[in-house]
Amino acid sequence: DGTQNQVTTTALQSLASGINSTRISTVFPASLTYNPGLNTSTGLTNVSFNIPGYYMAAAIAGTFVGQVNVATPVTNKQIYGFVDIPNQISAVDAQTNYLPYGILTVRKKRDGNFWILHGLTTNVSNWLTAEISISAIGDRLANLIKNDLDNSFLVGGPLTKNTTAAVIGTVQGTLTNALSSGLIQGYQNLALTTNPATPTTVNVTFQYSPSYPISYIQVALSLNSQTGQVIYGNAQSNFVVY
């Protein structure tokens, strides 16, 4: 809550580092400016005032849930409902002191809208754990497989060749649906083995490739005065050919 005491950058960095979870995000800024709009009692427009930053966290959570599926990250998504950010940090400051520490940062850009710079978790030890969507894909896929196996009612039946084939078929059906929906890009090595320590248990294993998010686009430009030709036509055209 940044409405009473401003949260320091060091405190935010320490908070995010202490959480260090692939399922939790720390959201900045700590305070926002909000205007409730028209007062239906007086007919007057209410004055803007500062509110705690956890309202922004709730808005981001709602935005994530509202995506087509969890493979779509909240990176570069617009957040609605707020007027301004008091004492907004610069983009350079965000890239230097906030994003590298796993602090999901929202900025008000020149167009006046609020944008999420990067949908981060608080575990930024590597790019796989740092992305919200990649962690969510694994959770979602696990839940889908669990639900499909529960609905198959295979547990409680006799362990025969037919039931083991049904187990593989159920999991493969789930993976095929996940592939068609864009949740994952592919899977391989789907296999079933019996557990030698517990013969009443079967183990299903596979590897999957999640649908990775596009978080950044890097363009490298180099000047070469020896290439490139400017072609002059009539007064209405001037094309550069590379």
N, C-alpha and C positions, 0 to 999 in steps of 0.2 A: 504494500500500500504506500504509494509515493505522494499522497495528498498532504500528509503531515510532515514527514521527514524524507527528504530526498535520498534515494538509495545511491551510494557511491559505486563507481565502476568496479573498484576492488571488491566490494561486498558482493556484487552480482557475479563476478568471476569466481569468487570463493564458493558462492551458493551453487552455481552450476557444476563446478568441479566436485563439490561434495555429494551432489545427487548422482551424477555419473551413470545415468540409466538410458537404455535405448527406447524406453517407453514413456519418458517424461521430458517435457520441454520447459525451459525457463524463458518467459516472455518479457521483452522490453519494448516500449518505455514503461516506467513505473507509475506514470500519471498521464491522464488524457483530458482534453477539454470536450465537454459535452453540452449540447443544447437540447432540452426536452421538448422544444417546439412551442406550439400555441397552447396557452392556458385556456381551457374550455370554460373556466369560471369567470375570468376577467376579460377574455378576448384579446389579451396581450401576449406578445412573444416573450418567452422567458429568457433570462440572461444566461449566457454560457457560464459554466463553472467547471472546476477540475474534479475528476473522479478517479478512483484507484485503478491501477493498471490491470488488475485481475479481470476487469470487464473485457479488456482486449484479449486476455487469455481465453475467456469463454467464447468470444467471437471467433477466434482462430479454431478452437475445438469444433464449433458449429460448422465452420467452413470446411474443415477436414472431413467431418461426417457427411457433409452434403456433396462430396465429390462422387463421380460415377462409381468408382471403387477405390480401395485404399492404395492402389498402384499410382493414382494421380496425387502428387505431392501438393502441399500448400505453398511451395516456393512460387514467388511471383504472382500470388493471388491477391485480389483486392479485398480489403476489409471495409465494411460500411458501418455507418451509425455514429461516427465521431467527427468532431469539428477541427481539432488541432492537437498538436503535441507541444506542450510547453518546453522551451529550451531544447529543441530538437538537436540531436547530435549530427555530425556530418557523415556523409557516406564513407569517407576515409576512416573516420573514427570507428564506425560500425565494422568495417572490414579489418581493422587492426585490433580493437579492444573488446569486441563483443562476439562476432561470429566465430572466431577461432576458439573461443572458450565455451561454445555450445549455447550461446544466448540467442534465442530466436528474436530477431530484431524487426520491428515495423517502422517504416519511415513515411512521412508525408512528402510526396514528390511534387514536382513543379505543376503537375496537372491538378493539384489539390486533393488527390485521392491517397488513401492509405494502402501501402503495398508491403507484403512480406518479402524481405530480402532473400531469406533461405530457410526452408523448413527443417530445422535442426533438432536433434535430441541433445541431451546433456552429455552423451558419451561420444566425444569427437576424437577418440583414439585412432580411428581410421574411417575411411569414407563409407564403409558398409554400415557401421554402427551409427554414424552421424545422421543418416537419412531417415526421416520419420517413415516414409513410405516403404522402404525396404524392410524395416522391422515389422511394420504392420502387415505386410504381405505374408511373412512367415506365420504370424499369429492367425491371420485370416485363413490361410491354407490349412493350418492345423485344426482350426475349428470346423472347416468344411469337411475334412476327412473324418473327424470325430462324429459329426452329426450324421454323415452318410453311413458310417459303420453302425452307429446306434440304430438308425432307421432300418438297417438291413436285418436286424434281429439274428445275426449270425452267432453272437455270443449266447451260449446256452444250448446250442445244437451240437450234434456229434461231429467230431473232427475226422472228416473223410476227405478223399480227393476232390469231391464235389464242393465241399465247404471251403477248402483252401483255394480252389479256383474262384469261388464266389468272392472271397476276401480280396484277392488280387484284382478281380474284375470291378469290384466296388471302388477300390482306391484308384484304379486306372480311369474309371469313369469320372471321378472327382477331379483328377489331374487334367483330363481332356477338357472338362468344362472350364477349369481355371485357365487353361491355355486359350480357349476360344474367347473367353471374356477379357483377356489381356492382363489377368492377374499375374501370370507367369509367362516367360518366353519359351520354356521347354523343360523337359525332365528326361531322366535316363536311369538305367540300372534298377528298374523296379523289380524287386525280388521278395520272396517269402521263404522264411526258414522256421523250423520248429525250434523251440527253446530247449536245449538238452537238460538244463537244470530244472525246468518246469514244463513237462510235456503237454500240459493243458494250455500253454501259451504259444502263440505264433508271432513271429517278428516280421514286420514289413519294412523294407528300407528302400530309399530312392534318393536321388539328388535332383534338385530343381534350380532353375535360373529365374530369378525374379525379373519383373519389368523395371529396369533401372530408370530413375528420373533424369531429366536434363536439368542440371542445376546451374551450369555455366556454359557459355560459348566463348571460346578464345579465338581471336582473329589476329594473325601475325602479318604485319605490313612491312615491306622493305622497299626502299627507294632504289630504283635502277634507272639511271638517266640514259642508258644505252638501249632500253627497250621501250616500247610504247610509241605509237605514231599518231600524231594529231592530224586528222584529215579535214581540210577546209572545203566546204561545199559552197552553196549559195548563202545568202545572208540569213536564212532561216535555220541553218543546220551547222553544228559544230560537234562532231563525234570523236571520241577518243577510243582507239582500238588497241587492245592488248593481245 
